[in-house]
Amino acid sequence: MSGRGLAPAQRSCAAVLSPIQRAIRTLATVCLLVLSSCRGGVSTGILYLEDEEYERARDSLEAALEKKPDSSALLFHLGRAYAGTRQYAQMAQAFDRCNEISHEHYDAIRRLRHRHWSSQHQTGVWFLKSSEPDTAAALAAFRNATYIRPEAHESMHNLGFLYFQSDSLDAALNVYARLTDDDPSDREAWLNRGAVHMLRQEYHSAAEAYSRLLEYDPYDVGALQNAAAAFEKIGLYADGVEMYRTILLLHPDNSHAYFNLGHLYLRMGDFARATEALQQASNLDPEDTETRYDLAFLHILSGRDESALPLLEILSVYLPDDQALWEQLSRIYGDRGLSQRSHRARLRAEAIATRGAAILLTPEP
């Protein structure tokens, strides 16, 4: 019974203490605000941070920092405020400056950086992999991630890829240049840096990028292939030949390398080696119509109609509307005294030409 009799008194005390507690909290806040002028604004900023009023915290700490620009505590909490307002570039600058002045907050900064970087990086991945990808949002997230942790190359690679995909080639090139400066053995960055130069028709710079990668791995097939293409663009055919020969030492069954090698020899005017390379490509991939076609016309250029004829006859099945093919068949048949075949082939070529002219003359609707 005595326990039941105490209940009203307890309730009354609780009702009285609640406003007292609020008053004490208000008084403490006022005191901290008053003291903030003596403490460089740190206390005010911390209060705003605890209440998640990040913009007020930022403004307060920025004002305080003007008076005490070398305060590591101010810089640390200002970095926290910038993180709250999602100003990650400014956050990184504040944290960097804080660490320059003192290592007192180093571990806390490292944890905060990792937490915010992980959040932004994963956000970017999510936007890319969602059922309806949002490239702009992903790009913004990865850009934030690189502000927070510039050394996190996975975010940098994703950022460069998105710039590349959106045709922001200057921005993509800057990203890949940073990556290769940080890690000169970064294969993906060198390949993509070269690809950007190729798209911008900066072939000398592309060749240099691929050559730099080959300094670290002389047998990187991707770098060898791209370097050969760049060398061809700037007329360094012999260097391109060297690239393809290296590929074929590593992969002697690479029909594409033989095909490209044949075309380089053709540009150099070496028909014999060009024919040999294209024949190897055709042997490795007999179904490749483009290789057969080029080989047939190379035989014709070299005066070997007897080698070209069987190839042209096979190609006529796969390329029935190729005017040049039928014209050459007509000529070779005529030279061999096969007048009826020559006549039919000539008619076929003329029909294709007439049909093509009709298409060109047809007005657009």
C-alpha positions in Angstrom: 0.0 0.0 0.0 2.9 2.3 0.8 4.2 1.7 -2.8 0.9 2.7 -4.3 0.8 5.9 -2.2 4.1 7.1 -3.5 3.0 7.0 -7.2 1.3 10.5 -7.3 4.4 12.1 -5.8 6.7 10.5 -8.3 4.5 11.6 -11.2 4.4 15.2 -9.8 8.2 15.2 -9.5 8.7 14.0 -13.1 6.3 16.8 -14.3 8.4 19.4 -12.4 11.8 18.1 -13.6 11.0 18.0 -17.3 11.0 21.8 -17.8 14.0 22.1 -15.5 15.9 19.8 -17.7 14.9 21.8 -20.7 16.0 25.0 -19.0 19.4 23.5 -18.1 19.9 22.4 -21.7 19.0 25.8 -23.0 21.4 27.5 -20.5 24.2 25.1 -21.5 23.6 26.0 -25.2 23.6 29.7 -24.5 26.9 29.3 -22.5 28.5 27.4 -25.3 27.4 30.0 -27.8 28.9 32.7 -25.6 32.1 30.8 -25.1 32.4 30.1 -28.9 33.8 33.6 -29.4 36.6 32.6 -27.1 37.1 29.2 -28.6 37.2 30.2 -32.3 33.6 29.0 -33.1 34.4 25.3 -32.6 31.7 24.8 -30.0 29.0 26.5 -32.1 29.9 24.4 -35.1 29.9 21.2 -33.1 26.4 22.0 -31.7 25.1 22.5 -35.2 26.8 19.3 -36.4 25.2 17.4 -33.5 21.8 18.7 -34.6 22.6 17.9 -38.2 22.3 21.5 -39.2 25.2 21.2 -41.6 24.8 24.5 -43.5 24.8 26.5 -40.2 27.8 24.5 -39.0 29.6 25.2 -42.2 28.9 28.9 -42.1 29.9 29.1 -38.4 33.1 27.2 -38.9 34.1 29.1 -42.0 33.7 32.4 -40.2 35.8 31.0 -37.3 38.5 29.8 -39.6 39.0 33.3 -41.0 40.2 34.2 -37.6 42.2 31.0 -36.9 43.2 29.6 -40.3 45.7 27.1 -38.7 43.3 25.5 -36.3 43.3 21.8 -37.0 40.1 21.3 -34.9 38.2 23.9 -37.0 39.4 22.3 -40.2 38.4 18.8 -39.0 34.9 19.9 -38.0 34.6 22.0 -41.1 35.4 19.0 -43.2 32.6 17.1 -41.4 30.2 20.0 -42.2 31.2 19.9 -45.8 30.5 16.2 -45.9 27.0 16.9 -44.5 26.3 19.4 -47.3 27.8 17.0 -49.9 30.6 19.5 -50.8 33.1 16.7 -51.1 35.8 18.6 -52.9 35.8 21.2 -50.1 35.7 18.4 -47.5 38.8 16.8 -49.0 40.6 20.2 -49.0 39.7 20.8 -45.3 40.8 17.3 -44.3 44.1 17.6 -46.2 44.9 21.0 -44.6 44.0 19.5 -41.2 46.5 16.7 -41.6 49.2 19.1 -42.8 48.9 21.0 -39.6 48.5 18.1 -37.2 48.0 14.3 -37.1 45.6 14.6 -34.2 42.6 13.8 -36.3 44.3 11.5 -38.9 42.5 8.3 -37.9 39.1 9.9 -37.7 39.6 11.6 -41.1 40.7 8.3 -42.6 37.5 6.6 -41.3 35.3 9.5 -42.5 36.9 9.5 -45.9 36.4 5.7 -46.4 32.8 5.9 -45.2 31.8 8.7 -47.5 33.9 7.3 -50.4 32.2 3.9 -50.1 28.8 5.5 -50.0 29.4 7.5 -53.2 31.2 4.7 -55.0 28.4 2.2 -54.3 25.8 4.8 -55.3 27.5 5.2 -58.7 27.6 1.5 -59.2 23.9 1.2 -58.3 23.0 3.9 -60.8 24.9 2.1 -63.5 23.5 -1.3 -62.8 19.9 -0.4 -62.1 17.2 -1.5 -64.5 17.1 2.1 -65.9 20.7 3.3 -65.7 21.2 7.0 -64.8 24.5 7.9 -66.3 24.4 11.5 -65.1 23.8 10.5 -61.5 26.4 7.8 -61.7 28.9 10.2 -63.1 28.2 12.7 -60.3 28.6 10.0 -57.6 31.9 8.7 -59.0 33.2 12.3 -59.3 32.4 12.8 -55.6 34.2 9.5 -54.8 37.3 10.8 -56.6 37.2 14.0 -54.6 37.0 12.1 -51.3 39.7 9.5 -52.1 41.8 10.4 -55.2 43.9 7.3 -54.6 40.9 5.0 -55.1 41.6 4.1 -58.8 38.4 2.0 -59.1 36.3 5.2 -58.9 38.7 7.0 -61.3 38.4 4.3 -63.9 34.6 4.4 -63.7 34.6 8.1 -64.0 36.9 8.0 -67.0 34.7 5.4 -68.6 31.5 7.5 -68.1 33.2 10.6 -69.6 34.4 8.4 -72.5 30.8 7.1 -73.1 29.3 10.6 -73.0 31.9 11.9 -75.5 33.5 14.2 -72.9 36.9 13.3 -74.3 38.8 16.2 -72.7 37.5 15.2 -69.2 38.2 11.5 -69.9 41.7 12.2 -71.1 42.4 14.2 -67.9 41.2 11.2 -65.8 43.4 8.7 -67.6 46.4 11.1 -67.5 46.0 11.2 -63.7 45.7 7.5 -63.5 48.9 6.9 -65.5 50.7 9.5 -63.6 49.8 7.8 -60.3 50.6 4.3 -61.6 52.6 4.1 -64.9 51.9 0.4 -65.1 48.1 0.8 -65.2 47.3 -1.2 -68.3 43.6 -0.2 -68.5 44.4 3.5 -68.1 47.0 3.5 -70.9 44.8 1.6 -73.3 41.9 4.0 -72.7 44.2 7.0 -72.9 45.3 5.8 -76.3 41.8 5.1 -77.4 40.8 8.7 -76.5 43.7 10.0 -78.5 42.7 7.9 -81.5 39.1 9.2 -81.4 40.5 12.8 -81.3 42.8 11.8 -84.3 45.9 12.5 -82.1 47.7 9.5 -83.6 51.2 10.5 -82.4 49.9 10.8 -78.8 48.1 7.5 -79.2 51.2 5.7 -80.4 53.1 7.2 -77.4 50.5 6.0 -75.0 50.6 2.4 -76.3 54.4 2.4 -76.5 54.5 3.5 -72.8 52.4 0.5 -71.9 54.7 -1.8 -73.9 57.6 -0.6 -71.8 56.0 -2.4 -68.9 54.7 -5.4 -70.8 56.2 -5.9 -74.3 53.9 -8.8 -75.0 50.5 -7.1 -74.2 48.5 -8.1 -77.3 46.0 -5.3 -76.9 48.7 -2.7 -76.7 50.5 -4.2 -79.7 47.4 -4.2 -81.9 46.5 -0.6 -81.0 50.0 0.6 -81.4 50.2 -0.9 -84.8 46.9 0.9 -85.8 48.4 4.2 -84.5 51.7 3.6 -86.4 49.7 3.0 -89.5 47.8 6.2 -89.1 51.1 8.2 -88.9 52.8 6.3 -91.7 55.2 4.3 -89.6 54.4 1.1 -91.5 57.6 -0.7 -90.5 56.8 -0.1 -86.8 53.3 -1.5 -87.4 54.7 -4.6 -89.1 56.9 -5.2 -86.1 53.9 -5.0 -83.8 52.0 -7.6 -85.8 55.0 -9.9 -86.1 55.3 -9.9 -82.3 51.6 -10.8 -82.0 52.1 -13.7 -84.4 55.1 -15.0 -82.5 52.8 -15.1 -79.5 49.7 -16.3 -81.3 50.5 -17.8 -84.7 46.9 -18.6 -85.3 45.7 -15.0 -85.1 44.0 -14.5 -88.5 43.3 -10.8 -87.8 47.0 -10.1 -87.2 47.8 -11.7 -90.6 45.0 -9.7 -92.3 46.2 -6.4 -90.8 49.8 -7.3 -91.6 48.9 -8.0 -95.2 47.3 -4.5 -95.5 50.4 -2.9 -94.0 52.6 -4.6 -96.6 50.2 -3.5 -99.3 50.6 0.1 -98.1 54.3 -0.4 -98.3 54.0 -1.7 -101.9 55.3 -5.1 -101.0 52.7 -7.2 -102.9 54.5 -10.5 -102.4 54.5 -10.3 -98.6 51.0 -8.8 -98.6 49.7 -11.8 -100.6 51.5 -14.2 -98.3 50.0 -12.6 -95.2 46.5 -12.5 -96.6 46.8 -16.1 -97.7 47.7 -17.1 -94.2 44.7 -15.2 -92.9 42.4 -17.0 -95.3 43.9 -20.4 -94.4 43.2 -19.7 -90.8 39.7 -18.4 -91.4 38.3 -19.7 -94.7 34.9 -18.3 -94.1 36.2 -14.7 -93.9 34.7 -13.1 -97.0 36.6 -9.8 -96.6 40.0 -11.6 -96.6 39.1 -13.6 -99.7 37.9 -10.5 -101.4 41.1 -8.5 -100.7 43.2 -11.5 -101.6 41.4 -11.9 -104.9 42.0 -8.3 -105.9 45.6 -8.4 -104.7 46.1 -11.3 -107.1 44.6 -9.2 -109.9 46.9 -6.3 -109.0 49.8 -8.6 -109.1 48.8 -10.0 -112.6 47.8 -13.4 -111.2 44.3 -13.8 -112.7 44.5 -17.6 -112.5 44.8 -17.3 -108.7 42.0 -14.7 -108.5 39.5 -16.6 -110.6 38.5 -19.4 -108.2 38.3 -16.8 -105.3 36.0 -14.6 -107.4 33.8 -17.4 -108.3 33.3 -18.4 -104.7 32.8 -14.8 -103.7 30.0 -14.3 -106.3 27.8 -16.6 -104.2 28.3 -14.6 -101.1 28.5 -11.2 -102.7 26.0 -11.4 -105.6 25.5 -7.6 -105.8 29.2 -6.6 -106.0 29.6 -4.8 -109.3 33.4 -4.8 -109.3 33.5 -8.5 -108.7 31.3 -9.3 -111.7 33.3 -6.9 -113.9 36.5 -8.7 -113.1 34.9 -12.1 -113.7 33.7 -10.8 -117.1 37.2 -9.6 -118.0 39.0 -12.8 -116.9 36.4 -15.1 -118.6 36.8 -13.0 -121.8 40.6 -13.3 -121.6 40.2 -17.1 -121.4 37.9 -17.3 -124.3 34.8 -18.1 -122.2 32.6 -15.7 -124.1 29.2 -16.8 -122.8 30.4 -16.6 -119.2 32.0 -13.3 -119.8 28.8 -12.0 -121.4 26.6 -13.2 -118.5 29.0 -11.6 -116.0 29.0 -8.3 -117.9 25.2 -8.2 -118.0 25.1 -8.9 -114.2 27.6 -6.0 -113.6 25.5 -3.7 -115.8 22.3 -4.6 -114.0 23.8 -3.9 -110.7 25.1 -0.6 -111.9 21.7 0.3 -113.4 19.9 -0.6 -110.2 22.4 1.4 -108.2 21.9 4.5 -110.4 18.1 4.1 -110.1 18.3 4.1 -106.4 20.5 7.3 -106.4 18.0 9.0 -108.7 14.9 8.1 -106.7 13.7 11.3 -104.9 13.3 11.1 -101.1 9.6 11.0 -100.0 
